[in-house]
């Protein structure tokens, strides 16, 4: 019962990216976040994330409970649960503790589901390392031999 109460705390929407919105850059939010527009940058949320059917994201997503109804071109980390609706498309790797994928959704990438705490921690560390390497490569911050 305590888990149910904890999960229901973040139902007030803190951040909304509307249908006609285009956001370029990373977004960090403290609570329930809904995206119905376009986002070109990573999305990191400390609570729930809902990606609406019309949403198009070129970003990695990180949240506790994630629901995807639109298109996500990037990796998804859902620390508690991931739901991919029939209209959802994920082009990237997924790491979560639980997953529900509706008939008709499409995922192209590696899916890792870990219920065991030790396995989860190991997979999470590997995921974070991979994300860090991608960020460094994207910024071109690796020094060359000649530097």
Number of C-alpha atoms within 10 A of each C-alpha: 5 6 7 8 8 9 14 10 11 15 12 11 15 14 17 14 18 16 15 10 14 16 14 12 11 13 16 13 16 15 21 23 26 20 25 22 21 21 22 17 17 19 22 21 22 17 24 27 27 21 24 22 19 17 25 22 24 18 21 21 22 22 27 21 23 27 22 25 23 24 21 24 18 18 22 25 24 25 20 19 19 25 18 23 21 16 17 25 21 22 17 17 18 23 24 24 18 16 21 11 16 13 11 12 16 17 17 12 13 11 15 16 17 20 11 9 10 10 12 18 12 11 17 18 12 12 17 12 12 11 14 12 11 12 12 11 11 10 8 10 9 11 7 7 5 4 5
